[in-house]
Amino acid sequence: MPKTYSYPGNEIRKEYYRSGAGMLLSGVPLLLFGPSSVIVSLLGCFFCLFSLYGIRAFRRSRLKIVLGKDTIKVTGLREKTILWEELEGVKLSYYSTAGMGKRGGCNSS
């Protein structure tokens, strides 16, 4: 039976909230300041960064990794399938999940 992994929905929602709050807090003052103000440039950069963060959260919300008997399948905005027998190597990078407690980084269903 294939095992499916994805990011937890509640964590993705939190990222959407953070992105929206950042866009709101940097976007509203953009409408209030004059166009020649230096602060407009800074706020514009923050607005773009929070927008990119929201796009990244959207891409993560669509990502699913399915480990089957014969294949590894990654679906989302793009789809990729790798046969286990074609897999030559795997590089694992360490990142700390200590702040996440027992939840870890991804959910398995």
N, C-alpha and C positions, 0 to 999 in steps of 0.2 A: 504494500500500500504506500503510495507516494506521501511524503511529508512536505507540508507547505509552511514557509516562513514569510513573515511580513512585519512591518513596523506596527506597533500598537496604535490603535485608533485614537486613544486618549492623548498619547504623546504628540501625534500629528496635529490634533486639535489645538494643543497648547502652542505648537509652532505657528499655526494659523493665527491664533490670538496675538502672539508676540509680533508677528509680521504686520497684522492689521493695526495694532496699537502704535508700532513704530512709524508706519506710513501715515497714520492719523496725526501723531504728535509732530512729525516733521512736515507733513503736507499742509496742515491748516495754517501754520505761521507763514508758509510760502505765499499764501494768498494775501496775507496782511502786510508784508514788507514790500518796499519799492524794488523795482527791477535792478537797480544798480547797487544794491546792498551786498556786502560781502557775505552776510549771513545767509542770503538766498543761495549762494553757491554751496555753502556747507550743508544747509538743510536739503538742498537738491541732491547732494551726494548721499546723505542719510536716507532720503526717500528711495533713491535707486537701490541702495544696499538692502533696505527692508523689503523692497519689491522682489529682489533676487532671492532673498531668504524665503519669501512666500512661494516663489516658483520652485525652489528646491524642496520645500515641504510638500508641494503638490506632486512633484515627481516621486518623492518617497512614498506618498500615500498610495500611489498606483503600483509600486514595486512588489512583486511576489517572486519568491524563489521556491521552486518545486524540485525536491530530490526524489527521483524515481529509481526504479531498479536498474534501468539502462541509461538514463539521462539526467542531466541537470538542466532545468529550464528556468530562465529568468524572463518574467513578463512585466510589462509596465507600458511606458510610452513606446518602447521598442521591445522586440522579442529575440531571445538568443537561446539556442539549444546546444548543449555539449554532450557528446556520448562519453560515458565513463571510460571506455577503452581508448578513446582519443586523447584523454587527459594525460599530459606528460608531467606536470608538476603543479604544486600549489604553494603560493607564498602567503604565509600568515603574518599579519601585522598586529601588534599588541596595542590595545587601548583599554584604559581602565573603565570598569563598570562599577567601581566601588560606591559611587554616589547614587547608583540606581538600586542598591540593595539586592534583593533576590530576583528582581524582575529581569535584569540583563538588558541587552540592547534590542533584541528582536523577539517576536512571539512565534511560537510554533503551534500549528493547529492540525 
